[in-house]
Amino acid sequence: MRFEAILLGIIQGLTEGFPVSSTGHLKLAERALRLQLPSLFTIILHAGTLAATTIFFRKDIEKMLRALIRLDLSRSEGGTIFQRIIIGTIFTAITGLVTIIIEPLFYEVRAIGILFLLSGLSTYLSRIKIPEKRHISFKEAALIGAVQGFSLLPGLSRSGLTISTALMLGVEREYSFKFSFLLSIPAVLGGLIITLITQHEILYKTGLEIEDIFFGILTSALLGYISLKLLKKTLRYFHNFAFYPIFLGLLLTLLGG
């Protein structure tokens, strides 16, 4: 099982940062390779990329924490973005609840392919507006947060949807990148906590060893950090990431059963 755990960790780490849908790739890997790990384990792998995101944006998180401690939420940079993260997280929770209900409808290969297509088109459309500002309003934060909630569906990229939405709203590229991944932290953390509380007994019935979980999370964290660094360096070509999910989506839609 260690090989399977590490393989899924590699997939999670490489695809979480880039706008190509880690969830969609994990679902495809499970089907193609007939992996015997529980779906709960794929959710736990997000702990690795969550750690990578937290470390990568540690300075921005520190700014937000300082602003919160000082109750300086309206004037400081950290306080301003913290407020937007809260608003975005609320709307992520709202759309996320709806998405959880319809998620089982999108487990078939062809359905996942259609979602890959939509995700790729969203990423490509991010090129239509030139970035103009380094600011996100409350309404824009709510919209980006709401879009993030739909990324629970396999094939829809969380980073692809949120960064593309911010770019189409005219937000500067690096700020869109930063806001997208800071917004992911409370969403992923909340999902992990809820899942572990409600489904932790499943792990005991699968025979997964602590070492398997550790290596899967470690692999996910290391590659997740690398993917973040690579994405940051290639932000000016962000829309070009669309071609891969579009191609994969067409392939799955035409050939999937």
N, C-alpha and C positions, 0 to 999 in steps of 0.2 A: 504493500500500500504506500510505502514511502515514495516510490517512483511516481505513482499517480498523484500524490500530494504535491510533490515538487513540480510536476508537469503543469498542474492547475495553477500553482503559484507563479510559474513562469508566464503563463497566459494572462493571469490577472495583473501581474506587474507590468507587462509590456503594453497591455491594451487599456489599462485604467487611465493613464495619462493622456494618451492620444485619443482623438475624436473618432474611435472606431468601435465602441461598445464592448466593454469587458464582459458584461453579462451575456451578450449574444454569443461571443466566442466561447465562453465557458459552457453554454448550453450545447453548442455545436460539438465541442470537444467531448462532452459526455455521451452524446449520441454516436458520434463517429468512432470513438475508441471504446465504447461500452464500459466506461469507467464505473466502478462500483462504490464510489464515495457518495455519501448522502448530500443532498442539495444544501443542507445546513452548512456543510464544510465550505462550499463555495462562497457562502455569505461570510464565514469566519475569515476567509482569505482577505476580505476587505480590511481587516485589522492591520494587515501589512501595508497596504497602500495608504490607509489612514495615517499610520505612523510616518510613512514617507512624506505625505503631504504636510503633516504637522511639523516635521523637522525642516522641510524645505521653506515653509512660510513662518518659521519660528519668530523672526523679527517682527513681522506684521501682527502675529498673535500677541507678542509681548506688548506692542503698542496698544492693542485693544484692551488688554488686561489692565495696563496702567491707566488708561482713560476710564475704565470701569471703576477701578479702585478710587480714583480721584473724582469720580462723578463728573468728568469732563467729556460729555458725550456729544456736545453740539459744536465745540470749537476745534477740538483736536482731530487730526487725521484718523487716529485709531478709533476715537469715539464716533466719528461720522460713519466709517465703514462698519463698525459694530452695530449701529442702529439698522443699517441696510441689511446686514446679515440676519438680524432678528426678524425683520419684515419678510425677507426672502424665505427664511426657514418656516415661518408660519404658513406661507402659501405653498411651499413644498409639501408640508404635511397634509394640506387640504387636497391637492391634486394627487398626492401619493396614496391617500385612502381610496380614492376612486380607481386609481391604477391597479391597486392590489386586487380589487374585485374583478377587473377584466383581464388581469394578467394570464390566467389559465387558457384564455382564448388564443394566446400567441406563442404556444409552445411547439407548434408544428413548424417544420423547416421552411415551408413556403411563407408562412406568416412572419417568421423571423426575417426572411429575405426581404419582404415588403418593408419591414421596419428599418432594416439596413439601408434600403433605398431612400426612405424618407429622411433618415439621419444624414446620409451623404448629401442629399439635396439641400438640407438645412445648412450644412457646413459650406457647401459651394456658394450658396446665396449670401454668405457673410461678406463676399467681395463687392457687393453692390453699393455699399456706402463707405466713404472714406472716413476714418476715425477723426473726430473733431474735439472731443472733450475728455477730461480726466475726472469724471464725476458721474455718479449714478443716483437718480432721484428715488424717492420712496416708491413711486408708481413703477418705475423701471425695475427696482429691486423686487417688487411683488411679482412682476411679469417674469423675470428671470427665475425666481423661486418657483413659480407655478410650472414653468417649463421643466425645471429640474425634476419635479415630481413624476413626470411621465417617463423618465429614464429608467424606471423600474422594469419597463418592458424590454425583453431581450432583443437587441438590435438597435435600440435608440441610445445613442451615446450621451452620457450626462455632460461631459466636457464639451462635446460637439454642440449640443443644444444650447447650453448656457453661454458659451463663448460666442457662438454665432448670433444669438439673440442680442447680446451686449454690443457686438460689433455693428449689427444692423440698426441699433439705437444710436450709433455714432460714438460709442465709448472707445477710447484709445486702447490699442491692442494689449499692452502689458497690464493695464488696469483691468481689462476684461478677463485676462488670464488669472490675475490675482483674485479678483472677486469670485470667479467661478470656483476655484479650488478652496478658498476660505469658506464659501457657502456650502461646499460639500462636507466639511468637517462635522457640523452638528447633525446633518442628515444621516451620514454614514454611522456616526457614533450612536445616534438614537436608534437606528435600525439594528445595529449590532446588539445593543443592550436588550431591546425588546425580543429579538430572535433568541438570544441566549437564555433569557428568562423563561420564554414560552416553549422552547424546543430543546433545551439542553439534554434532556433524557435520551434523545435520539442518538447522540454521540456514543453513549454507553452501549448501545445495542449493535453498533457497526464494527466493533473491534479496532477502531482507530486508536493508535498509541499517541501519547503526548508528544513523542518525538516526531511523528508524522505531521501533526498539527504545527509544531514548532518550525520544521523545515519548510512547510508550505507557506507559512506566514513570513518567515525570513526571506525566502526567495521572492515573494510578492513585494516585500518592503524594499529590497535592494534594487530590483528591476523597476519598481514604481518610482523610486527616486531618480534613477537614470532617465526614465521616460519623461519625467517632469523637466529635467534639465534640457533634454533634447527638444521638447515642445517649446520651451521658452526661447531657445535659440532660433527656432524656425517659425515664429509667430507671423512674420511678414508673408509667409507662404501658407498660412493656415488653411485657406480654401482648397489648396491642392490635396489635402488629406481626404477630400471628398471622393476622389476617384476610386480609392480602394473599397470603401463600403458600398459605393454605387455598383462597382463591378461584382462584388461579392453578393450584393442584394439581387442583381439581375440573374446571377448564376443560380442562387438558391431558389428564386422564384420560378425559373424555367425548369430546373431539374429536381427541385425538392418535392417530397411527397406529403 
